[in-house]
Amino acid sequence: MNVEPSVLEAMQSPVLGHLDPDFHDLMSETIEMLRVVYGTSEGAVLPLQATGMSGMEMGLVNLLEPGDVVVVANAGFFGGRIAQVAARCGAEVIEVKGAWGESVPNQLLLDALDRHSPVRLLAVVHAETSTGVEHPLAELSAQLGQSDTLLFVDCVTSLGAVPVRIDDWGIDFAYSCTQKSLGGPPGMSPVAFSQRALERVQSRARPVPFSFDVGLLLDYWVKRPATYHHTAPILHVYALHEALRLVLEEGLPERWGRHARVGRDFQAAVRSRGLELLATPDRRLPNLTAIRVPEDVDGRLVQRRMLSEHSIEIGGGLGPDAPEMWRVGLMGQNARPEAAERVLSGLASVLGAGADGR
Ligand SMILES: Cc1ncc(COP(=O)(O)O)c(C=O)c1O
């Protein structure tokens, strides 16, 4: 896991009550730091008391009503997941598919918006963890211009590793997680709504499910005095507060630069060992590298041996359609040359044992 030691230490602090004013100060500081990391000074930002999946669901249940049209860029497992959750909200889902290892071309998304107008929401996974591909979001935002369609973005793997600029890019809803490049434990999902997204929620015909209602959550997280909504996972808030403090202490450009350097060098070293990367060269994420499993190698056996012999967890293909691959995350405190070197030498020792990994 990627948890920073001082984040774990913060979780040992005395457990304040969830309505304690000192805890409220900590919540407000957490939100202020999240705003900086997300690059937004408008709308609403808060950490949801659940994981990235719930962040996805929160955005969809707040912004969609039955019959709304949604265009989803689906070039991997998590794009597919957004389409499934949107369908459960009763939306009419138009999936625009991309090949594994590529992003869906923006022009195809713009064409789909024209063809199915009016489209309530366009959903894109910024960093597709199942393929190691980054969607060109800044370009998409420039191409969208002044569209009425809301831009919904999965930033689960991108936040803290590569630039995410909500206001500059006109993102209407973003969600992330705490356990990847922010360097915390799993358990919370930072979400951000633009002002116009909040206005759309207010004009809904039907109320939002209680636990996900952004208005009610803001009454607890932002309004003072706070109104009880749920009992906050206090220790996770301490953890997120400390993780964000570390991110800002390092500085966002420095952190993006560190992830970029470590990822680039790691990917070059993997290729120099004769292994192929899945992601197309101009779309490669630095912090998640998908490596094609060579023919005649038992990919799962290599994963098991990396874990048992080297204590390194690497992922495999996600979902039934995924090509055979290994997925290596170098995120947060693991985005360091030493961690990359450990993975490379572990792989060399396991693969060196025989082309089939045995
Ligand atoms: C791109 C993406 N979206 C959503 C999720 C779901 O997040 P969580 O597992 O924290 O619920 C993940 C998890 O890895 C992810 O990589």
PDBQT file of the ligand as one rigid body, heavy atoms in Angstrom, charges set to zero:
ROOT
HETATM    1  C1  LIG A 401     -10.338   4.637 -12.185  1.00  0.00    +0.000 C 
HETATM    2  C2  LIG A 401     -11.028   4.081 -10.981  1.00  0.00    +0.000 A 
HETATM    3  N1  LIG A 401     -12.283   4.464 -10.719  1.00  0.00    +0.000 NA
HETATM    4  C3  LIG A 401     -12.951   4.006  -9.639  1.00  0.00    +0.000 A 
HETATM    5  C4  LIG A 401     -12.343   3.133  -8.743  1.00  0.00    +0.000 A 
HETATM    6  C5  LIG A 401     -13.103   2.665  -7.538  1.00  0.00    +0.000 C 
HETATM    7  O1  LIG A 401     -12.465   3.137  -6.364  1.00  0.00    +0.000 OA
HETATM    8  P1  LIG A 401     -12.543   2.329  -4.979  1.00  0.00    +0.000 P 
HETATM    9  O2  LIG A 401     -11.935   0.990  -5.229  1.00  0.00    +0.000 OA
HETATM   10  O3  LIG A 401     -11.791   3.194  -4.025  1.00  0.00    +0.000 OA
HETATM   11  O4  LIG A 401     -13.980   2.213  -4.618  1.00  0.00    +0.000 OA
HETATM   12  C6  LIG A 401     -11.043   2.698  -8.984  1.00  0.00    +0.000 A 
HETATM   13  C7  LIG A 401     -10.372   1.755  -8.080  1.00  0.00    +0.000 C 
HETATM   14  O5  LIG A 401      -9.261   1.323  -8.301  1.00  0.00    +0.000 OA
HETATM   15  C8  LIG A 401     -10.362   3.200 -10.125  1.00  0.00    +0.000 A 
HETATM   16  O6  LIG A 401      -9.099   2.832 -10.380  1.00  0.00    +0.000 OA
ENDROOT
TORSDOF 0
